Amino acid sequence: MSLRASILVADDDRMSARFLQRLLTREGHDVAVVESGAEALDACQAAPPDLVLVDLVAPRGVGFDICRKLKEQARTRFVPVVIVTAQGDRADRLKGIEAGCDDFLIKPFDSTELHARIQSLVRLKRFTDELESAEAVILGLGATIEARDPCTNGHCQRLAHYATRLGKSLGLDEDDLAALERGGFLHDIGKIAVPDRVLLKDGSLDAHESRVMRKHPIVGDSLCAGLRSLNRVRPIVRHHHERLDGTGYPDGLRSGEVPLLAQIVGIVDVFDALTTERPYRAARPCTEAFQLLEDEAVKGWRDRALIDAFATLF
């Protein structure tokens, strides 16, 4: 059974564009046509299609620019891009690969090959959409955890903001920054398994309640384990309560065993907890919060260099 798709054709040759539109429409696809790179980018931002078919390579290589910009933007990076190029034009194919295109259609092409390539890429796009939907559910669970406790309103957003700011100041790459942002939202997702009587308790936890609470990083890690897109986030979720001297939980990691991204989230987590109001105490000033973090560094719990780097941001 053929998959029906929304396809954007970017082609400045009207006859060629009309031919592709008729051919693809007969196969059941919803086809839109634009004649310039700017129109193509605007259309993709307004409503990302299932596939983009670009025949704007000659003479200025606009198609490569379209592909590169689509792959750089979070909203459209997973949209398959097919570049139409001339038979035997190796240079164009190399430029297309560098720009991140997903496939090539060589002129002259036949309808059978076109159908097969589109079906393959649309099927892959459907799988990607399903993974993104599953990830959205996990991120939604993170927000649900925060909503259970009105005292933590905005905590996840602030952690994501603080962690990525600190990561940028340390020169971390885009993948690490994306993991820090997601890790800020998901660090406590395992608390979904913690009963309200423990999670919302005003006073200190007893020994049994502490054991229940200390399991939440393991539960959170398990919840994220089913998605490859969260592989870089899992160490944050599992290890943000570890300490460099081995007294943290759940695994008692020491020194370099504690992942850097987990250390970052652990530091900003403590900072945000100290500087926001709780029913049992007022919010503490930033200077006091940093002093307490420095005290933890003296105890061997935290990396002093990370704390100093975070302090410079304020």
C-alpha positions as a LaTeX table, in Angstrom:
\begin{tabular}{lrrr}
\hline
Residue & $x$ (\AA) & $y$ (\AA) & $z$ (\AA) \\
\hline
Met1 & 0.00 & 0.00 & 0.00 \\
Ser2 & 1.37 & 3.40 & $-1.01$ \\
Leu3 & 1.87 & 6.04 & 1.65 \\
Arg4 & 0.18 & 9.36 & 0.99 \\
Ala5 & 2.48 & 12.30 & 1.68 \\
Ser6 & 2.60 & 16.07 & 1.60 \\
Ile7 & 5.33 & 17.01 & $-0.87$ \\
Leu8 & 6.83 & 20.39 & $-1.63$ \\
Val9 & 8.34 & 20.78 & $-5.10$ \\
Ala10 & 10.84 & 23.63 & $-5.44$ \\
Asp11 & 11.50 & 24.15 & $-9.15$ \\
Asp12 & 11.95 & 27.34 & $-11.17$ \\
Asp13 & 11.10 & 25.50 & $-14.42$ \\
Arg14 & 7.30 & 25.69 & $-14.61$ \\
Met15 & 6.93 & 22.90 & $-17.16$ \\
Ser16 & 9.07 & 20.53 & $-15.06$ \\
Ala17 & 7.23 & 21.54 & $-11.89$ \\
Arg18 & 3.80 & 20.93 & $-13.47$ \\
Phe19 & 4.95 & 17.53 & $-14.71$ \\
Leu20 & 6.08 & 16.50 & $-11.23$ \\
Gln21 & 2.92 & 17.90 & $-9.66$ \\
Arg22 & 0.65 & 15.95 & $-12.02$ \\
Leu23 & 2.66 & 12.76 & $-11.62$ \\
Leu24 & 2.77 & 12.90 & $-7.82$ \\
Thr25 & $-0.86$ & 13.98 & $-7.50$ \\
Arg26 & $-1.95$ & 10.96 & $-9.57$ \\
Glu27 & $-0.16$ & 8.77 & $-7.00$ \\
Gly28 & $-2.30$ & 10.30 & $-4.24$ \\
His29 & 0.12 & 12.83 & $-2.77$ \\
Asp30 & $-0.69$ & 16.40 & $-1.75$ \\
Val31 & 1.69 & 18.51 & $-3.81$ \\
Ala32 & 2.59 & 22.19 & $-3.47$ \\
Val33 & 4.92 & 24.00 & $-5.88$ \\
Val34 & 7.21 & 26.99 & $-5.26$ \\
Glu35 & 9.65 & 28.63 & $-7.63$ \\
Ser36 & 12.37 & 30.03 & $-5.35$ \\
Gly37 & 14.50 & 29.15 & $-2.37$ \\
Ala38 & 12.90 & 31.81 & $-0.16$ \\
Glu39 & 9.41 & 30.48 & $-0.94$ \\
Ala40 & 10.55 & 26.94 & $-0.17$ \\
Leu41 & 11.97 & 27.90 & 3.24 \\
Asp42 & 8.88 & 29.94 & 4.14 \\
Ala43 & 6.55 & 27.09 & 3.17 \\
Cys44 & 8.53 & 24.57 & 5.23 \\
Gln45 & 8.49 & 26.80 & 8.29 \\
Ala46 & 4.77 & 27.43 & 8.00 \\
Ala47 & 3.87 & 23.74 & 7.62 \\
Pro48 & 6.74 & 21.22 & 7.33 \\
Pro49 & 5.94 & 18.74 & 4.53 \\
Asp50 & 6.73 & 15.02 & 4.53 \\
Leu51 & 9.29 & 15.52 & 1.76 \\
Val52 & 10.94 & 18.30 & $-0.24$ \\
Leu53 & 11.89 & 17.76 & $-3.87$ \\
Val54 & 14.38 & 20.42 & $-5.03$ \\
Asp55 & 15.33 & 21.19 & $-8.64$ \\
Leu56 & 17.08 & 24.51 & $-8.03$ \\
Val57 & 20.68 & 23.39 & $-8.37$ \\
Ala58 & 21.62 & 25.23 & $-11.58$ \\
Pro59 & 22.92 & 27.77 & $-12.14$ \\
Arg60 & 23.56 & 29.16 & $-8.63$ \\
Gly61 & 23.20 & 26.07 & $-6.43$ \\
Val62 & 20.17 & 27.42 & $-4.54$ \\
Gly63 & 19.00 & 23.88 & $-3.83$ \\
Phe64 & 22.06 & 23.17 & $-1.71$ \\
Asp65 & 21.38 & 26.29 & 0.39 \\
Ile66 & 17.76 & 25.21 & 0.90 \\
Cys67 & 18.84 & 21.76 & 2.04 \\
Arg68 & 21.49 & 23.12 & 4.40 \\
Lys69 & 19.10 & 25.60 & 6.03 \\
Leu70 & 16.34 & 23.01 & 6.45 \\
Lys71 & 18.76 & 20.62 & 8.15 \\
Glu72 & 20.02 & 23.35 & 10.49 \\
Gln73 & 16.56 & 24.21 & 11.86 \\
Ala74 & 14.97 & 22.06 & 14.57 \\
Arg75 & 11.50 & 22.33 & 13.01 \\
Thr76 & 12.59 & 20.91 & 9.64 \\
Arg77 & 15.81 & 18.94 & 10.22 \\
Phe78 & 14.05 & 15.57 & 9.84 \\
Val79 & 12.18 & 16.47 & 6.63 \\
Pro80 & 13.70 & 14.37 & 3.80 \\
Val81 & 15.20 & 16.45 & 1.01 \\
Val82 & 15.66 & 15.03 & $-2.50$ \\
Ile83 & 17.83 & 17.02 & $-4.91$ \\
Val84 & 17.25 & 16.65 & $-8.64$ \\
Thr85 & 20.51 & 16.73 & $-10.58$ \\
Ala86 & 21.84 & 15.91 & $-14.02$ \\
Gln87 & 23.08 & 12.49 & $-15.02$ \\
Gly88 & 26.74 & 12.00 & $-14.11$ \\
Asp89 & 27.12 & 15.34 & $-12.29$ \\
Arg90 & 29.35 & 14.04 & $-9.51$ \\
Ala91 & 30.20 & 17.53 & $-8.20$ \\
Asp92 & 26.52 & 18.30 & $-7.52$ \\
Arg93 & 26.04 & 15.02 & $-5.70$ \\
Leu94 & 29.04 & 15.71 & $-3.46$ \\
Lys95 & 27.71 & 19.19 & $-2.67$ \\
Gly96 & 24.32 & 17.68 & $-1.90$ \\
Ile97 & 25.83 & 15.17 & 0.53 \\
Glu98 & 27.72 & 17.97 & 2.27 \\
Ala99 & 24.49 & 19.95 & 2.55 \\
Gly100 & 22.75 & 16.98 & 4.20 \\
Cys101 & 20.38 & 15.88 & 1.44 \\
Asp102 & 18.73 & 12.49 & 1.87 \\
Asp103 & 18.63 & 11.31 & $-1.74$ \\
Phe104 & 19.17 & 12.29 & $-5.37$ \\
Leu105 & 16.94 & 12.01 & $-8.39$ \\
Ile106 & 18.95 & 11.82 & $-11.61$ \\
Lys107 & 17.58 & 13.38 & $-14.80$ \\
Pro108 & 16.05 & 11.95 & $-16.84$ \\
Phe109 & 14.10 & 9.87 & $-14.28$ \\
Asp110 & 11.22 & 7.44 & $-14.64$ \\
Ser111 & 8.04 & 7.34 & $-12.58$ \\
Thr112 & 8.80 & 3.91 & $-11.07$ \\
Glu113 & 12.09 & 5.08 & $-9.60$ \\
Leu114 & 10.50 & 8.30 & $-8.36$ \\
His115 & 7.70 & 6.35 & $-6.66$ \\
Ala116 & 10.14 & 3.96 & $-4.96$ \\
Arg117 & 12.40 & 6.71 & $-3.64$ \\
Ile118 & 9.52 & 8.77 & $-2.30$ \\
Gln119 & 7.89 & 5.79 & $-0.59$ \\
Ser120 & 11.16 & 4.83 & 1.09 \\
Leu121 & 11.81 & 8.33 & 2.42 \\
Val122 & 8.22 & 8.93 & 3.52 \\
Arg123 & 8.24 & 5.62 & 5.40 \\
Leu124 & 11.40 & 6.72 & 7.20 \\
Lys125 & 9.80 & 10.10 & 7.97 \\
Arg126 & 6.80 & 8.33 & 9.51 \\
Phe127 & 9.11 & 6.35 & 11.81 \\
Thr128 & 10.86 & 9.58 & 12.81 \\
Asp129 & 7.51 & 11.24 & 13.55 \\
Glu130 & 6.54 & 8.34 & 15.79 \\
Leu131 & 9.81 & 8.66 & 17.72 \\
Glu132 & 9.28 & 12.40 & 18.10 \\
Ser133 & 5.77 & 11.73 & 19.40 \\
Ala134 & 7.10 & 9.24 & 21.93 \\
Glu135 & 9.72 & 11.76 & 23.05 \\
Ala136 & 7.01 & 14.41 & 23.41 \\
Val137 & 5.12 & 12.04 & 25.73 \\
Ile138 & 8.24 & 11.60 & 27.87 \\
Leu139 & 8.78 & 15.38 & 28.00 \\
Gly140 & 5.11 & 15.76 & 28.93 \\
Leu141 & 5.63 & 13.38 & 31.82 \\
Gly142 & 8.45 & 15.61 & 33.03 \\
Ala143 & 6.05 & 18.56 & 33.13 \\
Thr144 & 3.48 & 16.40 & 34.93 \\
Ile145 & 5.96 & 15.63 & 37.69 \\
Glu146 & 6.58 & 19.32 & 38.23 \\
Ala147 & 2.85 & 20.04 & 38.28 \\
Arg148 & 2.36 & 17.62 & 41.20 \\
Asp149 & 4.28 & 19.97 & 43.48 \\
Pro150 & 3.27 & 23.66 & 43.22 \\
Cys151 & 6.47 & 24.62 & 45.05 \\
Thr152 & 8.56 & 23.54 & 42.04 \\
Asn153 & 6.67 & 25.59 & 39.45 \\
Gly154 & 9.10 & 26.58 & 36.69 \\
His155 & 11.93 & 24.49 & 38.17 \\
Cys156 & 12.49 & 22.40 & 35.02 \\
Gln157 & 12.51 & 25.40 & 32.72 \\
Arg158 & 15.00 & 27.21 & 34.93 \\
Leu159 & 17.26 & 24.16 & 35.11 \\
Ala160 & 17.23 & 23.80 & 31.33 \\
His161 & 18.10 & 27.50 & 31.02 \\
Tyr162 & 20.85 & 27.49 & 33.65 \\
Ala163 & 22.40 & 24.25 & 32.41 \\
Thr164 & 22.59 & 25.33 & 28.76 \\
Arg165 & 24.02 & 28.74 & 29.74 \\
Leu166 & 26.72 & 27.04 & 31.77 \\
Gly167 & 27.33 & 24.52 & 28.96 \\
Lys168 & 27.78 & 27.33 & 26.42 \\
Ser169 & 30.23 & 29.13 & 28.71 \\
Leu170 & 32.26 & 25.90 & 28.88 \\
Gly171 & 32.33 & 25.60 & 25.08 \\
Leu172 & 30.27 & 22.40 & 24.88 \\
Asp173 & 29.02 & 21.31 & 21.46 \\
Glu174 & 25.44 & 21.46 & 20.18 \\
Asp175 & 24.68 & 17.82 & 21.04 \\
Asp176 & 25.73 & 18.35 & 24.66 \\
Leu177 & 23.74 & 21.59 & 24.90 \\
Ala178 & 20.64 & 19.83 & 23.55 \\
Ala179 & 21.15 & 17.05 & 26.11 \\
Leu180 & 21.46 & 19.62 & 28.91 \\
Glu181 & 18.23 & 21.31 & 27.83 \\
Arg182 & 16.31 & 18.04 & 27.74 \\
Gly183 & 18.03 & 16.86 & 30.89 \\
Gly184 & 16.80 & 19.96 & 32.69 \\
Phe185 & 13.23 & 19.01 & 31.85 \\
Leu186 & 13.62 & 15.28 & 32.48 \\
His187 & 16.07 & 15.06 & 35.40 \\
Asp188 & 13.37 & 14.19 & 37.94 \\
Ile189 & 11.01 & 12.25 & 35.67 \\
Gly190 & 11.50 & 9.17 & 37.85 \\
Lys191 & 9.57 & 10.90 & 40.63 \\
Ile192 & 6.46 & 9.71 & 38.85 \\
Ala193 & 6.97 & 6.54 & 40.92 \\
Val194 & 7.28 & 8.44 & 44.23 \\
Pro195 & 4.00 & 8.59 & 46.24 \\
Asp196 & 2.59 & 12.03 & 47.04 \\
Arg197 & 2.94 & 11.39 & 50.78 \\
Val198 & 6.71 & 11.19 & 50.22 \\
Leu199 & 7.13 & 13.70 & 47.40 \\
Leu200 & 5.05 & 16.42 & 49.07 \\
Lys201 & 6.07 & 15.82 & 52.66 \\
Asp202 & 6.92 & 19.08 & 54.45 \\
Gly203 & 9.35 & 17.68 & 56.99 \\
Ser204 & 12.40 & 15.44 & 56.75 \\
Leu205 & 12.03 & 12.00 & 55.20 \\
Asp206 & 12.45 & 8.92 & 57.37 \\
Ala207 & 14.79 & 6.09 & 56.36 \\
His208 & 12.14 & 4.21 & 54.36 \\
Glu209 & 10.95 & 7.35 & 52.59 \\
Ser210 & 14.53 & 8.27 & 51.73 \\
Arg211 & 15.06 & 4.86 & 50.12 \\
Val212 & 11.91 & 5.37 & 48.05 \\
Met213 & 13.03 & 8.84 & 46.96 \\
Arg214 & 16.54 & 7.67 & 46.07 \\
Lys215 & 15.13 & 5.23 & 43.53 \\
His216 & 13.77 & 7.98 & 41.29 \\
Pro217 & 16.96 & 8.36 & 39.16 \\
Ile218 & 16.84 & 4.63 & 38.34 \\
Val219 & 13.16 & 4.81 & 37.43 \\
Gly220 & 13.79 & 7.89 & 35.28 \\
Asp221 & 16.65 & 6.17 & 33.48 \\
Ser222 & 14.39 & 3.22 & 32.71 \\
Leu223 & 11.66 & 5.49 & 31.33 \\
Cys224 & 14.13 & 7.12 & 28.92 \\
Ala225 & 15.77 & 3.83 & 27.91 \\
Gly226 & 13.31 & 3.08 & 25.11 \\
Leu227 & 14.25 & 6.10 & 23.01 \\
Arg228 & 17.61 & 6.35 & 21.24 \\
Ser229 & 17.08 & 10.11 & 20.96 \\
Leu230 & 17.41 & 10.31 & 24.76 \\
Asn231 & 20.63 & 8.29 & 25.02 \\
Arg232 & 22.65 & 11.40 & 25.84 \\
Val233 & 20.08 & 12.49 & 28.41 \\
Arg234 & 20.03 & 9.23 & 30.39 \\
Pro235 & 23.32 & 9.84 & 32.25 \\
Ile236 & 21.90 & 13.18 & 33.44 \\
Val237 & 18.69 & 11.59 & 34.65 \\
Arg238 & 20.49 & 8.76 & 36.46 \\
His239 & 23.51 & 10.57 & 37.89 \\
His240 & 22.56 & 14.17 & 38.75 \\
His241 & 22.49 & 13.23 & 42.46 \\
Glu242 & 25.97 & 11.66 & 42.44 \\
Arg243 & 28.83 & 13.33 & 44.34 \\
Leu244 & 32.49 & 13.34 & 43.39 \\
Asp245 & 33.48 & 11.72 & 46.70 \\
Gly246 & 31.21 & 8.72 & 46.10 \\
Thr247 & 28.56 & 9.60 & 48.69 \\
Gly248 & 25.83 & 10.36 & 46.15 \\
Tyr249 & 23.20 & 8.07 & 44.67 \\
Pro250 & 22.08 & 5.81 & 43.06 \\
Asp251 & 25.43 & 4.28 & 42.03 \\
Gly252 & 27.97 & 5.92 & 44.34 \\
Leu253 & 30.14 & 7.13 & 41.45 \\
Arg254 & 33.40 & 8.92 & 42.22 \\
Ser255 & 35.39 & 11.72 & 40.56 \\
Gly256 & 35.63 & 11.26 & 36.79 \\
Glu257 & 33.02 & 8.52 & 36.85 \\
Val258 & 30.32 & 11.17 & 37.29 \\
Pro259 & 29.40 & 12.40 & 33.77 \\
Leu260 & 30.12 & 16.08 & 33.16 \\
Leu261 & 26.57 & 16.84 & 32.01 \\
Ala262 & 25.18 & 15.23 & 35.17 \\
Gln263 & 27.54 & 17.34 & 37.28 \\
Ile264 & 26.29 & 20.48 & 35.56 \\
Val265 & 22.64 & 19.64 & 36.13 \\
Gly266 & 23.39 & 18.64 & 39.72 \\
Ile267 & 24.94 & 22.04 & 40.44 \\
Val268 & 22.16 & 24.10 & 38.87 \\
Asp269 & 19.56 & 21.87 & 40.55 \\
Val270 & 20.96 & 22.71 & 43.99 \\
Phe271 & 21.24 & 26.40 & 43.06 \\
Asp272 & 17.63 & 26.64 & 41.90 \\
Ala273 & 16.34 & 24.78 & 44.97 \\
Leu274 & 18.16 & 27.23 & 47.24 \\
Thr275 & 17.12 & 30.40 & 45.41 \\
Thr276 & 13.38 & 29.64 & 45.14 \\
Glu277 & 10.84 & 29.92 & 47.91 \\
Arg278 & 9.60 & 26.85 & 49.80 \\
Pro279 & 6.75 & 26.56 & 52.35 \\
Tyr280 & 9.32 & 25.90 & 55.08 \\
Arg281 & 11.82 & 28.69 & 54.15 \\
Ala282 & 12.32 & 31.83 & 52.12 \\
Ala283 & 14.39 & 31.94 & 48.96 \\
Arg284 & 18.07 & 32.49 & 49.66 \\
Pro285 & 20.14 & 35.17 & 47.89 \\
Cys286 & 22.35 & 34.05 & 45.00 \\
Thr287 & 25.48 & 34.91 & 46.97 \\
Glu288 & 24.43 & 32.62 & 49.79 \\
Ala289 & 23.52 & 29.83 & 47.36 \\
Phe290 & 26.96 & 30.02 & 45.74 \\
Gln291 & 28.61 & 29.98 & 49.16 \\
Leu292 & 26.77 & 26.77 & 50.00 \\
Leu293 & 27.83 & 25.27 & 46.67 \\
Glu294 & 31.43 & 26.24 & 47.43 \\
Asp295 & 31.09 & 24.53 & 50.81 \\
Glu296 & 30.02 & 21.38 & 48.98 \\
Ala297 & 33.09 & 21.70 & 46.75 \\
Val298 & 35.27 & 21.87 & 49.87 \\
Lys299 & 33.61 & 18.66 & 51.10 \\
Gly300 & 34.56 & 17.02 & 47.81 \\
Trp301 & 31.01 & 16.79 & 46.51 \\
Arg302 & 31.27 & 19.23 & 43.58 \\
Asp303 & 33.79 & 20.46 & 41.03 \\
Arg304 & 34.90 & 23.92 & 42.16 \\
Ala305 & 35.78 & 24.97 & 38.60 \\
Leu306 & 32.20 & 24.29 & 37.44 \\
Ile307 & 30.78 & 26.25 & 40.36 \\
Asp308 & 33.09 & 29.19 & 39.59 \\
Ala309 & 32.11 & 29.09 & 35.91 \\
Phe310 & 28.42 & 29.12 & 36.89 \\
Ala311 & 28.96 & 31.97 & 39.35 \\
Thr312 & 30.50 & 34.15 & 36.64 \\
Leu313 & 27.21 & 34.02 & 34.75 \\
Phe314 & 25.59 & 35.96 & 37.60 \\
\hline
\end{tabular}
